[in-house]
Amino acid sequence: MGLDVGGKRTGVAVSDELGILASPVGYVARGSRDRAEFRDLVARWSISRLVVGLPKSLSGREGPQAAEVRAYADALAKDLGLEIDYWDERLTSTMAERSLIESGARRDRRRNQIDAVAASLILQNYLDAKRGRH
């Protein structure tokens, strides 16, 4: 399951059983119920690993936002009993928005989909790189 962790919500994507194609699922609002929602998603999609987008600067350095994402995602993975990998998420939100614009999605619809599409880009990049190593 790929995650694009934000301050208010986390975009969610899943891969097919073969680990070839990532698909956007939606988002989970951050707050008191997010762990329960993630548990439901893990059960529904038979998730065994989290791939979390790590925000880095264009130079590749991690800043305060990356530390916040790591803290949240590490705690989430521990609560869910899942392994976790981090993946560079530079420019994924920009690419996600561009993709939605090109597909003709209206602005109000884009706002509700951008996090999930960004999560699917993070997960797809991870899957492609992993497949390329084997």
TORKOLPA-818876 format. One record per atom (N, C-alpha, C): x, y, z; chain; residue in one letter; residue number from 1. Coordinates in pm, 1 decimal, always signed. Each point is the difference from the previous one (the first is absolute). Layout:
N
+----------+----------+----------+------+------+-----+
:       xx :       yy :       zz : unit : code : pos :
+----------+----------+----------+------+------+-----+
:        X :        Y :        Z :    A :    a : NUM :
...
+----------+----------+----------+------+------+-----+
***
This chain:
134
+----------+----------+----------+------+------+-----+
:       xx :       yy :       zz : unit : code : pos :
+----------+----------+----------+------+------+-----+
:    +85.8 :   -117.3 :     +0.0 :    A :    m :   1 :
:    -85.8 :   +117.3 :     +0.0 :    A :    m :   1 :
:    +89.8 :   +122.8 :     +0.0 :    A :    m :   1 :
:    -22.5 :    +88.0 :    -92.9 :    A :    g :   2 :
:    +75.4 :   +124.1 :     -9.5 :    A :    g :   2 :
:    -72.6 :   +111.4 :    +72.7 :    A :    g :   2 :
:    +76.1 :    +84.4 :    +69.5 :    A :    l :   3 :
:    -57.9 :   +111.2 :    +75.0 :    A :    l :   3 :
:    +69.1 :   +130.0 :    -34.3 :    A :    l :   3 :
:    -80.2 :   +103.1 :    -17.9 :    A :    d :   4 :
:    +48.2 :   +137.2 :    -14.6 :    A :    d :   4 :
:    -49.4 :    +74.5 :   +123.2 :    A :    d :   4 :
:    +85.1 :     +9.2 :   +101.7 :    A :    v :   5 :
:    -38.4 :    +55.5 :   +129.6 :    A :    v :   5 :
:     +1.0 :   +152.2 :     -5.8 :    A :    v :   5 :
:   -113.8 :    +58.7 :    +35.8 :    A :    g :   6 :
:    -11.0 :   +144.1 :     +7.9 :    A :    g :   6 :
:    -42.1 :    +42.0 :   +139.8 :    A :    g :   6 :
:     -7.5 :   +128.8 :    +21.7 :    A :    g :   7 :
:    -36.4 :    +50.6 :   +131.3 :    A :    g :   7 :
:   -144.6 :    -26.6 :    +37.4 :    A :    g :   7 :
:    -89.9 :     -0.1 :    -98.2 :    A :    k :   8 :
:   -142.2 :    -19.3 :    +27.3 :    A :    k :   8 :
:    -52.7 :   -135.5 :    -44.4 :    A :    k :   8 :
:    +61.7 :    -56.0 :   -102.7 :    A :    r :   9 :
:    -46.6 :   -129.8 :    -48.8 :    A :    r :   9 :
:   +114.7 :    -73.8 :    -67.1 :    A :    r :   9 :
:    -21.0 :   -130.7 :    -15.9 :    A :    t :  10 :
:   +100.7 :    -86.6 :    -58.5 :    A :    t :  10 :
:    -59.0 :    -70.1 :   -121.7 :    A :    t :  10 :
:    +61.8 :    +22.2 :   -114.7 :    A :    g :  11 :
:    -42.5 :    -67.5 :   -121.8 :    A :    g :  11 :
:    +38.2 :   -146.4 :     +5.9 :    A :    g :  11 :
:    -85.8 :    -85.5 :    -55.4 :    A :    v :  12 :
:    +19.7 :   -144.6 :     +6.8 :    A :    v :  12 :
:     -9.2 :    -60.9 :   -140.6 :    A :    v :  12 :
:    +93.4 :    -90.8 :    -27.7 :    A :    a :  13 :
:     -1.0 :    -77.1 :   -124.1 :    A :    a :  13 :
:    +36.3 :   -143.8 :    +33.7 :    A :    a :  13 :
:    -41.4 :    -90.8 :    -84.7 :    A :    v :  14 :
:    +34.2 :   -141.8 :    +17.8 :    A :    v :  14 :
:    +53.2 :    -54.4 :   -131.9 :    A :    v :  14 :
:    +69.3 :   -113.1 :    +10.4 :    A :    s :  15 :
:    +47.2 :    -64.6 :   -122.4 :    A :    s :  15 :
:    -80.1 :   -127.3 :    -23.7 :    A :    s :  15 :
:     +9.7 :    -49.2 :   -120.2 :    A :    d :  16 :
:    -60.3 :   -128.8 :    -31.4 :    A :    d :  16 :
:    +80.0 :   -109.7 :    +70.0 :    A :    d :  16 :
:    -50.2 :   -122.4 :     -3.9 :    A :    e :  17 :
:    +63.5 :   -111.1 :    +71.4 :    A :    e :  17 :
:   +141.7 :    -29.5 :    -48.4 :    A :    e :  17 :
:    +28.3 :    +30.0 :   -125.2 :    A :    l :  18 :
:   +132.8 :    -27.0 :    -55.5 :    A :    l :  18 :
:    +98.7 :   +113.3 :    +24.7 :    A :    l :  18 :
:    -47.5 :   +110.7 :    +55.1 :    A :    g :  19 :
:    +88.4 :   +113.1 :    +25.3 :    A :    g :  19 :
:    +45.5 :    +69.1 :   -126.5 :    A :    g :  19 :
:    -89.8 :     +6.3 :    -98.6 :    A :    i :  20 :
:    +33.8 :    +61.8 :   -127.9 :    A :    i :  20 :
:    -63.4 :   +137.3 :    -15.5 :    A :    i :  20 :
:   -125.3 :    +13.9 :    +40.3 :    A :    l :  21 :
:    -74.9 :   +122.6 :    -26.0 :    A :    l :  21 :
:    -56.7 :    +60.1 :   +129.1 :    A :    l :  21 :
:    +25.6 :   +127.5 :    +21.1 :    A :    a :  22 :
:    -54.7 :    +72.1 :   +114.8 :    A :    a :  22 :
:   -126.5 :    +74.2 :    -42.5 :    A :    a :  22 :
:    -98.7 :     -0.1 :    +89.3 :    A :    s :  23 :
:   -126.7 :    +67.9 :    -27.5 :    A :    s :  23 :
:    -38.9 :    +86.1 :   +119.9 :    A :    s :  23 :
:    -47.7 :   +121.7 :    -26.4 :    A :    p :  24 :
:    -46.0 :    +85.1 :   +110.3 :    A :    p :  24 :
:   -126.8 :    -57.3 :    +63.3 :    A :    p :  24 :
:     -9.4 :    +11.4 :   +132.8 :    A :    v :  25 :
:   -116.2 :    -51.0 :    +73.1 :    A :    v :  25 :
:    -81.3 :   +114.8 :    +58.9 :    A :    v :  25 :
:    +66.2 :    +99.6 :    +53.2 :    A :    g :  26 :
:    -67.8 :   +112.3 :    +64.2 :    A :    g :  26 :
:    +91.7 :    +63.0 :   +102.3 :    A :    g :  26 :
:    -59.5 :    +52.2 :   +105.4 :    A :    y :  27 :
:    +82.5 :    +59.0 :   +105.3 :    A :    y :  27 :
:    -62.2 :    -28.5 :   +135.4 :    A :    y :  27 :
:    +83.6 :    +11.8 :   +102.5 :    A :    v :  28 :
:    -42.3 :    -14.7 :   +138.4 :    A :    v :  28 :
:    +29.2 :   +132.0 :    +69.8 :    A :    v :  28 :
:   -103.5 :    +58.6 :    +59.8 :    A :    a :  29 :
:    +18.3 :   +125.3 :    +73.5 :    A :    a :  29 :
:    +80.5 :    -27.5 :   +125.9 :    A :    a :  29 :
:    +97.9 :    +85.8 :    +27.0 :    A :    r :  30 :
:    +80.3 :    -15.6 :   +121.2 :    A :    r :  30 :
:    -86.3 :    +34.7 :   +120.4 :    A :    r :  30 :
:    +14.5 :    -76.2 :   +106.3 :    A :    g :  31 :
:    -77.0 :    +26.9 :   +120.0 :    A :    g :  31 :
:    -20.2 :   -124.1 :    +83.3 :    A :    g :  31 :
:    -94.7 :     +6.8 :    +89.5 :    A :    s :  32 :
:    -19.9 :   -107.5 :    +97.2 :    A :    s :  32 :
:    -46.4 :   -131.2 :    -63.1 :    A :    s :  32 :
:    -60.6 :     +3.9 :   -118.5 :    A :    r :  33 :
:    -51.5 :   -122.2 :    -63.7 :    A :    r :  33 :
:    +90.5 :    -55.1 :   -110.1 :    A :    r :  33 :
:   +113.3 :    +64.8 :    -23.4 :    A :    d :  34 :
:    +79.4 :    -44.0 :   -115.1 :    A :    d :  34 :
:    +55.2 :   -141.3 :    +15.4 :    A :    d :  34 :
:    +38.6 :    -39.6 :   +120.0 :    A :    r :  35 :
:    +54.8 :   -135.0 :    +18.3 :    A :    r :  35 :
:   -105.2 :   -106.6 :    -33.4 :    A :    r :  35 :
:   -122.8 :    +22.1 :    +42.9 :    A :    a :  36 :
:   -107.9 :    -95.3 :    -29.6 :    A :    a :  36 :
:    -23.8 :     -8.4 :   -150.5 :    A :    a :  36 :
:     +3.5 :   +113.6 :    -68.7 :    A :    e :  37 :
:    -18.3 :     -0.6 :   -145.4 :    A :    e :  37 :
:   +113.8 :    -73.2 :    -69.8 :    A :    e :  37 :
:   +123.2 :    +21.8 :    +48.1 :    A :    f :  38 :
:   +113.4 :    -71.9 :    -59.2 :    A :    f :  38 :
:    -10.3 :   -150.1 :    +26.0 :    A :    f :  38 :
:    -43.7 :    -39.3 :   +120.1 :    A :    r :  39 :
:    -16.8 :   -142.9 :    +28.0 :    A :    r :  39 :
:   -100.8 :    -62.5 :    -97.0 :    A :    r :  39 :
:   -108.5 :    +72.1 :    -26.6 :    A :    d :  40 :
:   -100.2 :    -48.7 :    -95.2 :    A :    d :  40 :
:    +59.8 :    -15.7 :   -140.3 :    A :    d :  40 :
:    +78.9 :    +97.6 :    -42.7 :    A :    l :  41 :
:    +62.7 :     -7.0 :   -131.9 :    A :    l :  41 :
:    +99.0 :   -115.2 :     -8.6 :    A :    l :  41 :
:    +78.2 :    -19.2 :   +106.3 :    A :    v :  42 :
:    +97.8 :   -109.2 :     +2.8 :    A :    v :  42 :
:    -71.3 :   -134.3 :    -12.2 :    A :    v :  42 :
:   -109.9 :    -16.3 :    +71.8 :    A :    a :  43 :
:    -76.0 :   -124.8 :     -6.6 :    A :    a :  43 :
:    -65.2 :    -17.3 :   -137.3 :    A :    a :  43 :
:    -59.7 :   +106.3 :    -50.5 :    A :    r :  44 :
:    -71.9 :     -7.5 :   -127.7 :    A :    r :  44 :
:    +91.9 :    -35.8 :   -116.1 :    A :    r :  44 :
:   +121.0 :    +57.3 :     -1.0 :    A :    w :  45 :
:    +90.9 :    -17.2 :   -113.0 :    A :    w :  45 :
:   +112.4 :   -100.0 :    +29.6 :    A :    w :  45 :
:     -1.7 :    -66.3 :   +116.3 :    A :    s :  46 :
:   +103.9 :    -97.4 :    +38.3 :    A :    s :  46 :
:   +140.1 :    +60.0 :    -10.9 :    A :    s :  46 :
:    +19.6 :   +109.6 :    +66.7 :    A :    i :  47 :
:   +125.1 :    +75.3 :     -6.6 :    A :    i :  47 :
:   +106.5 :    -62.0 :    +89.2 :    A :    i :  47 :
:   +123.3 :     -6.0 :    -50.2 :    A :    s :  48 :
:   +110.9 :    -53.3 :    +78.5 :    A :    s :  48 :
:   +112.4 :   +100.8 :    +20.4 :    A :    s :  48 :
:     -2.9 :   +110.9 :    -73.0 :    A :    r :  49 :
:   +107.0 :    +99.2 :     +8.0 :    A :    r :  49 :
:    -54.3 :   +138.6 :    -33.2 :    A :    r :  49 :
:    +56.5 :   +100.2 :    +66.0 :    A :    l :  50 :
:    -30.5 :   +139.2 :    -31.5 :    A :    l :  50 :
:   +116.2 :    +59.1 :    -79.3 :    A :    l :  50 :
:    -32.1 :    +75.9 :   -102.8 :    A :    v :  51 :
:    +98.5 :    +77.8 :    -74.0 :    A :    v :  51 :
:    -42.7 :   +145.2 :    +17.7 :    A :    v :  51 :
:    +81.4 :    +74.6 :    +71.4 :    A :    v :  52 :
:    -36.7 :   +136.0 :    +39.8 :    A :    v :  52 :
:    +86.4 :   +100.4 :    -73.3 :    A :    v :  52 :
:    -65.4 :    +96.3 :    -61.3 :    A :    g :  53 :
:    +71.5 :   +106.9 :    -67.1 :    A :    g :  53 :
:    +72.2 :    +87.7 :   +100.1 :    A :    g :  53 :
:   +126.9 :    +22.5 :    -24.2 :    A :    l :  54 :
:    +81.2 :    +81.5 :    +89.0 :    A :    l :  54 :
:    +31.4 :   +132.2 :    -68.4 :    A :    l :  54 :
:    -48.4 :   +109.4 :    +58.0 :    A :    p :  55 :
:    +24.9 :   +130.7 :    -61.9 :    A :    p :  55 :
:   +145.1 :    +42.8 :    +19.9 :    A :    p :  55 :
:    +64.2 :    +26.4 :   -111.5 :    A :    k :  56 :
:   +138.5 :    +47.8 :     +2.0 :    A :    k :  56 :
:     +7.3 :   +128.8 :    -79.8 :    A :    k :  56 :
:   +101.6 :    +77.4 :    +28.3 :    A :    s :  57 :
:    +21.9 :   +120.6 :    -79.4 :    A :    s :  57 :
:    +53.4 :    -42.5 :   -136.6 :    A :    s :  57 :
:     +4.5 :    +91.9 :    -93.3 :    A :    l :  58 :
:    +51.2 :    -33.0 :   -132.5 :    A :    l :  58 :
:   +145.5 :    -44.0 :     +5.1 :    A :    l :  58 :
:    +72.7 :    +41.1 :   +103.9 :    A :    s :  59 :
:   +139.4 :    -43.4 :    +16.4 :    A :    s :  59 :
:     +9.2 :   -140.7 :    +58.6 :    A :    s :  59 :
:   -115.2 :    -55.8 :    +44.6 :    A :    g :  60 :
:     -0.7 :   -133.9 :    +55.6 :    A :    g :  60 :
:     +9.9 :     -5.8 :   +151.1 :    A :    g :  60 :
:     +4.4 :   +113.8 :    +64.8 :    A :    r :  61 :
:    +10.2 :     +3.0 :   +146.2 :    A :    r :  61 :
:   -137.1 :    -12.6 :    +64.7 :    A :    r :  61 :
:     +1.2 :    -59.3 :   +118.8 :    A :    e :  62 :
:   -122.0 :    -11.7 :    +79.3 :    A :    e :  62 :
:     -8.1 :   +117.2 :    +96.7 :    A :    e :  62 :
:   -119.2 :    +59.0 :     +7.7 :    A :    g :  63 :
:    -21.5 :   +110.7 :    +90.8 :    A :    g :  63 :
:    -99.6 :    -35.4 :   +108.3 :    A :    g :  63 :
:    -56.1 :   +101.2 :    +65.3 :    A :    p :  64 :
:    -95.7 :    -22.9 :   +108.6 :    A :    p :  64 :
:   -124.2 :    -77.1 :    -44.4 :    A :    p :  64 :
:    -48.1 :    +24.6 :   -121.0 :    A :    q :  65 :
:   -118.4 :    -70.8 :    -48.5 :    A :    q :  65 :
:    +28.3 :   -150.0 :    -14.1 :    A :    q :  65 :
:   +119.1 :    -34.7 :    -45.6 :    A :    a :  66 :
:    +37.1 :   -141.4 :    -12.3 :    A :    a :  66 :
:     +4.0 :    -65.9 :   +137.8 :    A :    a :  66 :
:    +49.5 :    +72.2 :    +99.8 :    A :    a :  67 :
:     +4.2 :    -54.4 :   +136.5 :    A :    a :  67 :
:   -141.2 :    -25.3 :    +52.4 :    A :    a :  67 :
:    -93.8 :    +90.3 :    -30.1 :    A :    e :  68 :
:   -139.2 :    -17.7 :    +41.5 :    A :    e :  68 :
:    -62.2 :   -121.1 :    -68.8 :    A :    e :  68 :
:    +26.2 :    -15.3 :   -129.3 :    A :    v :  69 :
:    -53.3 :   -114.3 :    -74.3 :    A :    v :  69 :
:    +57.0 :   -130.0 :    +55.9 :    A :    v :  69 :
:   +129.9 :     -2.4 :    +26.3 :    A :    r :  70 :
:    +62.2 :   -120.7 :    +55.7 :    A :    r :  70 :
:    -62.0 :    -36.9 :   +135.5 :    A :    r :  70 :
:    -18.8 :    +99.4 :    +85.7 :    A :    a :  71 :
:    -56.9 :    -26.4 :   +133.2 :    A :    a :  71 :
:   -140.8 :    -58.5 :    -12.5 :    A :    a :  71 :
:    -83.1 :    +61.7 :    -83.7 :    A :    y :  72 :
:   -137.0 :    -46.9 :    -18.7 :    A :    y :  72 :
:     -1.9 :   -140.1 :    -61.5 :    A :    y :  72 :
:    +76.8 :    -19.3 :   -108.0 :    A :    a :  73 :
:     -1.9 :   -127.0 :    -71.9 :    A :    a :  73 :
:    +61.7 :   -113.6 :    +81.8 :    A :    a :  73 :
:   +106.4 :    +28.5 :    +73.6 :    A :    d :  74 :
:    +59.8 :   -103.4 :    +85.2 :    A :    d :  74 :
:   -100.3 :    -47.9 :   +104.6 :    A :    d :  74 :
:    -70.7 :    +94.6 :    +62.0 :    A :    a :  75 :
:   -100.7 :    -35.9 :   +100.7 :    A :    a :  75 :
:   -114.8 :    -77.5 :    -64.4 :    A :    a :  75 :
:    -42.7 :    +41.3 :   -118.4 :    A :    l :  76 :
:   -107.0 :    -68.7 :    -71.1 :    A :    l :  76 :
:    +41.0 :   -143.4 :    -33.9 :    A :    l :  76 :
:   +118.8 :    -17.1 :    -55.8 :    A :    a :  77 :
:    +47.2 :   -133.2 :    -35.8 :    A :    a :  77 :
:     +8.2 :    -89.9 :   +123.1 :    A :    a :  77 :
:    +46.5 :    +55.1 :   +109.6 :    A :    k :  78 :
:     +8.7 :    -77.8 :   +124.7 :    A :    k :  78 :
:   -139.5 :    -40.7 :    +47.5 :    A :    k :  78 :
:    -94.4 :    +95.0 :     -0.5 :    A :    d :  79 :
:   -137.6 :    -28.6 :    +42.0 :    A :    d :  79 :
:    -65.6 :   -106.1 :    -88.0 :    A :    d :  79 :
:    +31.7 :     +1.5 :   -128.6 :    A :    l :  80 :
:    -61.1 :    -93.1 :    -94.5 :    A :    l :  80 :
:    +78.4 :   -130.4 :    -13.4 :    A :    l :  80 :
:   +119.1 :     -4.6 :    +57.9 :    A :    g :  81 :
:    +83.5 :   -119.5 :     -9.3 :    A :    g :  81 :
:    +52.6 :    -24.5 :   -140.5 :    A :    g :  81 :
:    +32.9 :   +108.1 :    -71.2 :    A :    l :  82 :
:    +45.9 :    -10.4 :   -138.4 :    A :    l :  82 :
:   +143.3 :    +47.5 :    -15.8 :    A :    l :  82 :
:    +67.6 :    -55.3 :    -99.7 :    A :    e :  83 :
:   +130.8 :    +51.0 :    -37.4 :    A :    e :  83 :
:    -19.9 :   +130.0 :    -76.0 :    A :    e :  83 :
:   +104.5 :    +82.6 :     -1.2 :    A :    i :  84 :
:    -12.1 :   +130.5 :    -64.6 :    A :    i :  84 :
:   +123.4 :    +29.6 :    -83.2 :    A :    i :  84 :
:    -22.8 :    +59.7 :   -115.1 :    A :    d :  85 :
:   +106.9 :    +52.5 :    -84.7 :    A :    d :  85 :
:    -34.7 :   +144.5 :    -29.7 :    A :    d :  85 :
:   +102.3 :    +82.8 :    -10.1 :    A :    y :  86 :
:    -19.7 :   +139.9 :    -38.5 :    A :    y :  86 :
:    +46.2 :    +17.9 :   -143.2 :    A :    y :  86 :
:    -70.6 :    +88.6 :    -70.2 :    A :    w :  87 :
:    +32.3 :    +25.0 :   -139.7 :    A :    w :  87 :
:     -4.3 :   +149.8 :    -25.8 :    A :    w :  87 :
:    +97.6 :    +48.6 :    -73.6 :    A :    d :  88 :
:     +9.3 :   +142.6 :    -32.3 :    A :    d :  88 :
:   -127.4 :    +44.6 :    -72.4 :    A :    d :  88 :
:    -65.0 :   +100.5 :    +53.0 :    A :    e :  89 :
:   -125.6 :    +45.0 :    -60.3 :    A :    e :  89 :
:    +11.9 :   +135.1 :    -70.0 :    A :    e :  89 :
:   +121.5 :    +43.9 :    -25.1 :    A :    r :  90 :
:    +16.9 :   +130.8 :    -63.7 :    A :    r :  90 :
:    -84.6 :    +12.2 :   -126.1 :    A :    r :  90 :
:    -75.9 :   +105.8 :     -6.4 :    A :    l :  91 :
:    -80.9 :    +39.3 :   -116.0 :    A :    l :  91 :
:   -120.6 :    -89.8 :    -28.1 :    A :    l :  91 :
:    -30.6 :    -97.2 :    +86.0 :    A :    t :  92 :
:   -113.9 :    -87.4 :    -28.7 :    A :    t :  92 :
:   -132.5 :    +73.9 :     +4.6 :    A :    t :  92 :
:    -15.9 :    +94.3 :    +93.4 :    A :    s :  93 :
:   -125.4 :    +75.3 :     +5.5 :    A :    s :  93 :
:    -18.2 :    +84.4 :   -125.9 :    A :    s :  93 :
:   +108.1 :    +57.8 :    -49.1 :    A :    t :  94 :
:     -6.4 :    +78.5 :   -123.5 :    A :    t :  94 :
:    -37.1 :    -89.3 :   -118.1 :    A :    t :  94 :
:    +63.8 :   -117.7 :     -8.5 :    A :    m :  95 :
:    -31.5 :    -93.7 :   -108.3 :    A :    m :  95 :
:   -143.5 :    -50.5 :    +11.2 :    A :    m :  95 :
:    -46.3 :    -23.4 :   +123.6 :    A :    a :  96 :
:   -137.1 :    -47.4 :    +20.3 :    A :    a :  96 :
:   -100.1 :   +104.5 :    -47.6 :    A :    a :  96 :
:    +23.5 :   +124.5 :    +37.1 :    A :    e :  97 :
:    -92.5 :   +105.9 :    -42.1 :    A :    e :  97 :
:     +1.1 :    +16.2 :   -151.0 :    A :    e :  97 :
:   +116.9 :     -3.6 :    -59.5 :    A :    r :  98 :
:    +10.0 :    +12.2 :   -146.0 :    A :    r :  98 :
:    -75.9 :   -113.0 :    -69.2 :    A :    r :  98 :
:    +13.7 :   -121.6 :    +52.5 :    A :    s :  99 :
:    -69.9 :   -115.2 :    -55.9 :    A :    s :  99 :
:   -151.8 :    +17.0 :     +8.7 :    A :    s :  99 :
:    -47.2 :    +49.5 :   +113.5 :    A :    l : 100 :
:   -143.9 :    +21.2 :    +17.1 :    A :    l : 100 :
:    -51.9 :   +109.3 :    -92.3 :    A :    l : 100 :
:    +78.5 :   +106.0 :    -16.6 :    A :    i : 101 :
:    -39.0 :   +107.8 :    -91.2 :    A :    i : 101 :
:     -9.8 :    -53.8 :   -142.6 :    A :    i : 101 :
:   +101.8 :    -78.1 :    -40.0 :    A :    e : 102 :
:     +1.4 :    -54.8 :   -135.3 :    A :    e : 102 :
:   -115.5 :    -97.3 :    -24.3 :    A :    e : 102 :
:    -46.9 :    -64.1 :   +106.4 :    A :    s : 103 :
:   -111.8 :    -93.1 :    -14.9 :    A :    s : 103 :
:   -134.6 :    +72.2 :     -0.2 :    A :    s : 103 :
:     +4.2 :   +132.2 :    +21.2 :    A :    g : 104 :
:   -122.3 :    +78.4 :     -4.3 :    A :    g : 104 :
:    -73.6 :    +10.7 :   +132.4 :    A :    g : 104 :
:    +63.4 :    -40.2 :   +109.1 :    A :    a : 105 :
:    -64.9 :     +7.6 :   +131.2 :    A :    a : 105 :
:    -20.5 :   +145.8 :    +40.0 :    A :    a : 105 :
:   -118.3 :    +29.9 :    +48.3 :    A :    r : 106 :
:    -30.8 :   +136.0 :    +44.8 :    A :    r : 106 :
:    +74.4 :    +29.5 :   +128.8 :    A :    r : 106 :
:    +18.6 :   +127.0 :    +29.7 :    A :    r : 107 :
:    +79.7 :    +43.2 :   +115.3 :    A :    r : 107 :
:    -49.7 :    -60.5 :   +131.1 :    A :    r : 107 :
:   -131.6 :     +0.5 :    +24.3 :    A :    d : 108 :
:    -51.8 :    -54.6 :   +126.3 :    A :    d : 108 :
:    +24.7 :   -150.7 :     +8.3 :    A :    d : 108 :
:     -7.5 :    -69.1 :   -110.9 :    A :    r : 109 :
:    +27.0 :   -143.6 :     -3.5 :    A :    r : 109 :
:   +149.4 :    -27.3 :    +19.2 :    A :    r : 109 :
:    +84.2 :    +83.5 :    -59.4 :    A :    r : 110 :
:   +145.5 :    -16.7 :    +14.5 :    A :    r : 110 :
:    +40.7 :     +8.4 :   +145.9 :    A :    r : 110 :
:    -58.9 :    +92.3 :    +73.4 :    A :    r : 111 :
:    +35.3 :    +19.4 :   +141.0 :    A :    r : 111 :
:    -23.1 :   -128.7 :    +79.5 :    A :    r : 111 :
:   -104.3 :    -75.4 :    -35.3 :    A :    n : 112 :
:    -30.7 :   -124.0 :    +71.4 :    A :    n : 112 :
:    +80.0 :   -120.1 :    -49.3 :    A :    n : 112 :
:    +67.5 :    +11.6 :   -112.7 :    A :    q : 113 :
:    +71.5 :   -113.7 :    -57.8 :    A :    q : 113 :
:   +151.5 :    +13.5 :     +3.0 :    A :    q : 113 :
:    +50.0 :   +119.4 :    +16.2 :    A :    i : 114 :
:   +144.0 :    +23.0 :    -17.7 :    A :    i : 114 :
:    +85.4 :    -82.0 :    +96.2 :    A :    i : 114 :
:    -42.6 :    -15.0 :   +124.7 :    A :    d : 115 :
:    +79.1 :    -75.1 :    +97.6 :    A :    d : 115 :
:    +10.7 :   -147.5 :    -38.7 :    A :    d : 115 :
:   -110.6 :    -58.5 :    -44.1 :    A :    a : 116 :
:     +0.8 :   -141.0 :    -40.7 :    A :    a : 116 :
:    +82.7 :    -20.2 :   -126.5 :    A :    a : 116 :
:    -10.4 :    +92.0 :    -94.4 :    A :    v : 117 :
:    +78.4 :    -11.2 :   -123.4 :    A :    v : 117 :
:   +148.5 :    +14.4 :    +31.7 :    A :    v : 117 :
:    +35.2 :    +93.0 :    +90.2 :    A :    a : 118 :
:   +140.2 :    +14.4 :    +40.7 :    A :    a : 118 :
:    +49.0 :   -128.6 :    +67.3 :    A :    a : 118 :
:    -83.8 :    -60.7 :    +83.9 :    A :    a : 119 :
:    +36.9 :   -126.4 :    +65.0 :    A :    a : 119 :
:    +22.1 :   -109.5 :   -104.1 :    A :    a : 119 :
:    -81.7 :     -0.7 :   -105.1 :    A :    s : 120 :
:    +16.8 :   -103.2 :   -103.3 :    A :    s : 120 :
:   +129.2 :    +23.3 :    -79.1 :    A :    s : 120 :
:    +37.7 :   +125.2 :    -20.5 :    A :    l : 121 :
:   +127.0 :    +28.2 :    -68.6 :    A :    l : 121 :
:   +118.7 :    -44.8 :    +85.3 :    A :    l : 121 :
:     -6.9 :    +25.6 :   +129.8 :    A :    i : 122 :
:   +105.6 :    -43.8 :    +91.6 :    A :    i : 122 :
:    +12.4 :   -152.1 :     -5.3 :    A :    i : 122 :
:   -113.6 :    -67.8 :    +13.3 :    A :    l : 123 :
:     +1.0 :   -145.9 :     +0.6 :    A :    l : 123 :
:    +44.7 :    -56.2 :   -134.7 :    A :    l : 123 :
:    -45.8 :    +59.3 :   -109.7 :    A :    q : 124 :
:    +39.3 :    -49.7 :   -132.6 :    A :    q : 124 :
:   +150.1 :    +14.2 :    -21.3 :    A :    q : 124 :
:    +56.7 :   +113.2 :    +40.1 :    A :    n : 125 :
:   +144.6 :    +19.5 :    -12.8 :    A :    n : 125 :
:    +76.8 :   -103.6 :    +81.8 :    A :    n : 125 :
:    -48.5 :    -27.2 :   +120.0 :    A :    y : 126 :
:    +60.6 :   -102.1 :    +85.7 :    A :    y : 126 :
:     -7.5 :   -137.8 :    -66.1 :    A :    y : 126 :
:   -118.4 :    -36.5 :    -48.6 :    A :    l : 127 :
:    -17.5 :   -130.8 :    -64.0 :    A :    l : 127 :
:    +89.0 :    -14.3 :   -123.3 :    A :    l : 127 :
:     +6.5 :   +105.7 :    -81.2 :    A :    d : 128 :
:    +83.8 :     -3.6 :   -120.5 :    A :    d : 128 :
:   +147.5 :    -18.2 :    +36.4 :    A :    d : 128 :
:    +44.9 :    +72.4 :   +100.6 :    A :    a : 129 :
:   +139.9 :    -10.4 :    +41.5 :    A :    a : 129 :
:    +30.6 :   -137.4 :    +58.1 :    A :    a : 129 :
:    -92.3 :    -52.2 :    +77.3 :    A :    k : 130 :
:    +18.8 :   -131.8 :    +61.7 :    A :    k : 130 :
:     +6.3 :   -107.9 :   -107.6 :    A :    k : 130 :
:    -88.5 :     +9.8 :    -96.3 :    A :    r : 131 :
:     -2.0 :    -97.7 :   -110.5 :    A :    r : 131 :
:   +126.3 :    +10.4 :    -82.3 :    A :    r : 131 :
:    +53.6 :   +120.1 :    -16.1 :    A :    g : 132 :
:   +121.7 :    +20.3 :    -77.2 :    A :    g : 132 :
:   +123.7 :    -58.7 :    +64.5 :    A :    g : 132 :
:     -5.9 :    -19.3 :   +131.7 :    A :    r : 133 :
:   +115.6 :    -55.6 :    +72.4 :    A :    r : 133 :
:     +7.8 :   -151.4 :    -13.1 :    A :    r : 133 :
:   -108.7 :    -64.6 :    -37.5 :    A :    h : 134 :
:     -1.1 :   -146.3 :     -3.9 :    A :    h : 134 :
:    +27.8 :    -51.8 :   -138.5 :    A :    h : 134 :
+----------+----------+----------+------+------+-----+
***
